[in-house]
Amino acid sequence: MMRSHLKYRQHAVAIFIIFMFFVLLRQEAYSGDLLKYGTPFIKHFTKKDYNAGNKNWSVTQDSNGFIYVGNTNGLLQYDGIRWKKFNLPGGTIIRSVYADGSKIYSGSLGEFGYWETDHKFDLRYNSLASLIDHDFGDEEIWWIVKFKNDILFQSFANTFLYDGRSVKKIISNVGVIFPPFIVNGRLFVQVVNTGLFEIIDRQAVFVPGTGKLVDMNVKMMVPSYDRSSIIIGTENNGFFNYSEGDVSRWDIPSNRIFQRDQINRGLKVSDSIYAVGTILGGVYLIDEQGNIFNHIDREKGLNNNTVLSLKLDNDMNLWVGLDNGIDLVKLNSPLYYKTESTGDIGSVYTSAIHNDYLYLGTNRGIFYTRLDRSVSNTGNKFTLVPGSQGQVWNLTVIDGVLFCGHNSATFIVDEDKIKKVSDIAGGYDIMQYPYNDNYIIQGGYSGLFVYRIKQGKCTFSHQIKGFPKLSKSIEFEREDVVWVAHPHRGLYRLELNDQLTEVVDLRAFSADKKTYINKLNNKLVFSSDSGFIYYDDMKNSFSGLSEINEALGELSLNAHIVPTRHDNYWLFKDGECAVTSMDESKLTELDNTSFNDLIGYLIPGHEDICVIDPTLTLIHLDNGFAIYNHDWKGDHNLNREGIMLRELIFSTPLGAQFPEVDGNYKIPFKYNSLSVKLSFPEYTQERDLIYKLDGYHRKWTNSNFQEEISFQNLPFGKYTLKIKPEYSTVDEELAVEFTIHPPWYQSTIAKAGYILLSIIALVVMILINNRKIRKIHEKHELERRRLLEKEASENERKLIEIRNENLRNEIKLRNSRLAKSTFSLIHKNNSLIAIKEELSKVKDELGVRFPGKYFNRIIRNIDRGITSENDWKMFEQSFSEVHENFLHKLKDEYPDLTPADIQLCAYLKMNLSSKEIASLLNITVRGVEIRRYRLRKKLNLNHDTNLVEFIMGY
């Protein structure tokens, strides 16, 4: 089992402390020098941003913090949020601007004067050219300065002084005049063919000894660092010193550079730094000895190399007016940058300082440069280590050896050479085993690997079996327990055997999630989507650092931290970063506003730093690196106004605006859409504005650097609009109270009217209701009557049905009787006919034995019985009861019908057959057919008409 020995550890720790002491001593020597490798952050403004011409001749800043620029197309105003352009009446080029309080003086061709701001910070121009006692002509004011209480306007031919009431000429007819300079409380003006003049009591007095400057164009005059002399920068001849009535060349190596690049503007940044703007080389920062401290040109990020104007603002940041655009160079910043416009270095994933070399591990390979105090950032070039091409994940110094985890293998770096240690690809993390310094543990693409240090040499030993997964970061909990973080599949806790050769127990957590392993006050802390958590081995569960998570808010979610010194940590989250001071229980400090300029340049998921010393930290970027100064305090303008309300517009949905009001915002309801325009002249830190409308919503909302905040169709009520910079204090908050009156239909008078109308409506409703009740009663009464009538009608209908049913039954009974009597007659007649036929047979058999007289008498009696008149009358009576009026109607309509025809019709009505009719009439069937034929003729029936159907339907 590879257990650490106490004595060995103590010895190793002592050696390590001594080693680190010398390393830190050496690194602290780099603290000032490393800034030479960086460039201040540059914010660009192109002509598309400010919507004006290319050239920007002059820059100034007023008491509100607004920036004003003299541009080819007019006067530009920048309030930290938006650019606005203001034109002179003649539309001429503005060559010079100077802010005195809130007044902005400007000079142009044939015109000079001043601008005043209104309550919306818009400008109104006042001309001063008319105060001259002669025609101003085609003169052009190129420079404006304030000296004591006077404003000086200077062209190439004249210098005019404005005392607040009048304008007078103080220098003229002396030749070509170059810009005025105020140095150590003295005002100087150059006359090209003579030398320097000093303005004393509003009179121009020649400065002895400055005749050496004849035929030179003086572009810069600043005090030396100790104010014992004046540094003079000329356009084509470099730098000179003026002291005690004599001008001498300032003998500095950089003079050759400035003679080549042509000085055009210059100013003093601090006691030891000067900014020099050139025509060909951009901006140079030089120190008090004239050494170039920093060079900012197009290659370093400047819009272009032709500097037309310079202005150091209230926050000690440098505004550069260029031949094409405007740049803000953030000198007053804790961050300096080293980026490559060519992209040769690539994205920096790791870095290390080793043996006086700075190494960068990038996606293109390992780049290095020697740390040399004598070299400025104009000469610091990074060189690719041969053979290191490809993705570099890790550079770590262990026991004085620089290890490199590469996409293809693992190397040791020795100055400008590399040596392969193993074929382990994708070395993400590499560390000395905390419990035995003879072993090194590495996380790679396919698991964990062990190296052994023996006799000062490092060799590959073995892979830890049982865990073949990608291992981005590793940390030991104890001798045989290691935590491994996968970039996308969560967290693993591995328990190893005593020989560190295989995994004996594996637990997986936070599957399919991005997780980081952190160390907070030497305690293992893990990142999660619920904040920072730690693992309790006894409970086999995680618990949150509630106080830290609550203090950090959303910054704690899926973030990771990197320790620096004491309780200071870098915190990274989704491409953003902050510096914190905290332990497991509390957060004492948080700074994330200083790093807003880094947003978009960090590599999400691979954010990392390299601690140079207690003061400086190198931050890896996607195109180089930044250097952060922990001791930076900033030089801020304490009198800054902060957020300013530029315009508050209440409007209707169609765009009609409510007339302006002064502070007392009582707004009619129809103007319930609000638009807010703000000014925020904060240039050092890029802070977004956040706002909250109390009475409408509770949460703060980011404005996302928009020029306008809008609210549409607000309900009536009282509101307080609160606006402040992100991550700010209450002191920086702007609050605007306003009231939107209710609409006319919800006013007090309207409500009183509503009450009156409600009463009237109530009375009307009662009356209407009573009327409705009466109508309902009437309706119910009508309905009751209708129901009664309906019931009576129904009863009558039922009675009629009963009667009809009785009639039908009676008719049915009569029909039955009629049928019975008819068939009885038929049966009787058939019987009599049968008897008659039987008698005829008997007569035929007996012959004379049956006397004829008896036979005939019987036959006559039988025939009388068959054709009895009484039978017909009885039949007729029964028939008339059933078929009422049939016989009378038939007789009336057909008077030619005989009683025999009537009798035949009655039998046909009963649908009797010819045989049955023959029996009733005591005739033959043939006789019946003959009678039917005759009846058809008397009834005038057509041939196609059926007689029986006619009689049945009659």
Order of alpha helices (4+ residues) and beta strands (2+ residues): alpha-beta-alpha-beta-beta-beta-beta-beta-beta-beta-beta-beta-beta-beta-beta-beta-beta-beta-beta-beta-beta-beta-beta-alpha-beta-beta-beta-beta-beta-beta-beta-beta-beta-beta-beta-beta-beta-beta-beta-beta-beta-beta-beta-beta-beta-beta-beta-beta-beta-beta-beta-beta-alpha-beta-beta-beta-beta-beta-beta-beta-beta-beta-beta-beta-beta-beta-beta-beta-alpha-alpha-alpha-alpha-alpha-alpha-alpha-alpha
